[in-house]
Amino acid sequence: MKLKFLIITLFTFAMSFAQNKGTVTGTIADKDLNNEPLPFATILIKGTQIGTNTDENGKYTLSVPAGSHTLIIDFLGYEPKEIPFTVKAGETKTINEALGSTSVELEGLVMEKTVSREKESALLAEQKKAVEIKQNIGAQELERKGVSDVATAVTKTTGISKQEGSGSVYVRGLGDRYNMTTMNGLPLPSNNPSRKNISLEIFSTDIVEFIGIDKTYYFKNYGDFAGANIDISSKNYKGNGFFEVGVGTGVSQNAINADNFYQQDGPAFTGFSNQKYPSNPLEAYNFTTSWDKQTATPVNMSVSLKGGDSYDIGEEGRLSFFATGSFDSEYSYREGIARGNVSNQGIARKDFNYDSYTHLTNTTLMGNANYKINLDNTIKFNSLFVNSTSQSLDEYNGTIDIFDNAPNGGGYVRRSTFDRTSLYVNQLLGNHKLNERTDLEWGTSYNVVKNVIPDRMQNTFAPLNPNDFSEGLIVSDVANSDNHRYYQNLTEDEIAANISANYKFNKDADDNYKGKFTVGYSGRFKNTDFDATQFNFRIDRDLNVNDPQFIDLNNIDGYFNQANMDAGRFDITTFRGSAGTPNALDPQTYNGTQIINAGFGAVEYKFNPRLTIIAALRLEMITQDIEWKTSLDPAGDDSSFTSTEFMPSTAIKYELTDKQNLKFAASKTYTLPQFKERAPFQYEEVTQVTFGNPYLYASTDYNADIKWEYFPTATEIISFTAFGKYIQNPINEVTVASATNDISYVNSGEKAVAIGGEFEIRKDLFKFSGEDAILNNIVSAGFNASYMYNNQDFDSKKVAEENKLNVGFTNTEGNLTGASDLLLNADISYLNEFSEDKNLTATLTYNYFSDRLYAIGANTKGNIVDKAVGTLDFIVKSNINKKLNIGFSVRNILNPTVERIQEDQNVLVAQYKKGMVFKLGLTYKL
């Protein structure tokens, strides 16, 4: 009886207590980010222990005693707010508020802004909220994984791999031509005449806030898309003043272990060089740089400076600055096998062992200013300069040509190439809230890229007696181009502009708008100018055979000099002729203009609390003109085409629960050929020759994705994606049926298909909090995998009729070039926070791609395939104190053998090892 009385009393007390409570709820926004929701802000009732954090959507709910209270809203780096309110028993009070960043000192504590979109948790929250299917990787994750360039950064996400030896990436098996690169939503020019996209390796992650990867089409992006749109979002600093200095050093295992490390004469260590050819190169030997290789000390180094500050202007305005500058120098060495033009009998026309010495530099300067005029208007200026260079000296020993030159081996080829890219990006962007319903965003850019290959040198030497190599080497006289110097200039400048307006409509019961109209315009106006001059050292064959002069590989200048030119051993020519020939110095050229004008419209509507649909249409009018004068067509010609593309797209999001989404996307897009692919310009590598095809035309692409994503916590995700792509008239590089087996570009068949699935999981395995809740020991892991089936048909008759080239495909169908069936990424990290200023992070990362097609087989020869490779990296970083950070990394720990084979004939085409790379870095904050 007493127990029953006690239970009734407790129940009555609890009910009475509950009846004396009210509820306060609302959404907290970030007014520096156009009132986007602010996740993980702190919500407290002043003078009590009642509190919570906002969720991933910036929402919060608290149960509080009836009466008058003060709500405290706080977030690190933002100005806190105190809001008095009164709530009655049983009443629900809604308090929505927006926080802005601060630079004031509160009770001795300086509030330092941590930019939320650098954080993994904030980017996951944005991904969860978005209707479209999107994926981001932020600065926090890049630092944890020790990633230093954007090309490597994107390979840490599902379905993306990087082409070996370049900054080009493959997305779901689709290479450079199917992808798009932008910065802050505006397009970037290419630094390579044979590529559509700029090499992502030239972008240091120092400039990155986050990288957005759209593998489904979004109507605001340009329609030249089938793989992904990769958008680099530049740093956007808003906090207090800081200045940071970083230095680093390291070595490549292969480079430091080489007997000597060699480079060509001419290029400066810093990479700021552009050697010009002499004013009268055909009449006399006036070249000032040496043919002979120079020695260097292969120790990597880096230095960086960063700084930023922000200032209040008036009651609502704020002006923020950020600047960074860095220089990186990296050496690498590899030795291996290189073979070219393997016949259907399995015999390589060229068969070499080679040594390759490479020196890379990257100088990056970026500055931006962000002016928040008031809560409704923001303007940002962003300026970027990148100078990226690659200097390689490659030595080949073996069979130069089984028919003409050193057929039994003993031949020697040296090629020294300095490739420099200078990129200038200038952007002005704005966001404006015109009223409660309408906002406007715009951006404009002017970009210039200059790519030069100044004074590329190539020598070809053959044994005097092909049956007795000991007699020594003489200069090759088989082809005029066997010994040459080459100068190339590419300038691409582009003006681009985006503008769009959003109009919200139809409020729901909670005063939120259910619908949004979007209309906008995009424009690109690009000019490309290319010229190249090659000086061939034409050898006098009779004199070379009857009075041979043996070559000293350490003194090639002993042969190529004024005395031997006067003696008639060689003269200097271009493709137009020698001294005295009219216009002999006129370069090979092509010039292109591309104009794209686009308009788009979309409607987004939330049909119920769980279902949201976007339906969009984009219209693009495209003009591409090109004219040329090249060695393949000295008289010159031109080609042009125009096209109008209608591109519908849709995105659907259904919220299964508060933590689970089901998303669907579908679209129609296109793929344009590039200028160099259409210009009949012949580019010669040591083992391969490539030329353009003016009859090439665009492909049409159809894309569809469905994705399930689950967010267990703010830092965790599990997702599955199924995707499909159908490409009409796909473009491929193929071997042309000819005596030289050169490569060109064709619309290789009627269709290509890619179908696959992706899986991603990011999970905190163990988390131990200390007495202070901000200190943790965390073990976290991530894993993503992509599996894909891909196929395309090959039609020689179609190529002959439409592209005017003779191509004898070995097979009637095959895989997409660059496509791997299986891609894997995994990482595991350990974080130990010893105090607010001291921590340790250690990360182990693994990347794997299965066999992938490099080149399509032709003329009964097998496909050329890159064999599977797995790489393992280890990165450890520690904040020693508030100012000093130290980091150490080991890359390519497994040091796998990289191999390329020709199937059917089963011939090894290329083979090498890259070696491990060690790096030590220090960062000090002043």
Order of alpha helices (4+ residues) and beta strands (2+ residues): alpha-beta-beta-beta-beta-beta-beta-beta-beta-beta-beta-beta-alpha-beta-alpha-alpha-beta-beta-beta-beta-beta-beta-beta-alpha-beta-beta-beta-beta-beta-beta-beta-beta-beta-beta-beta-alpha-alpha-beta-beta-beta-beta-beta-beta-alpha-beta-beta-beta-beta-beta-beta-beta-beta-alpha-beta-beta-beta-beta-beta-beta-beta-beta-beta-beta
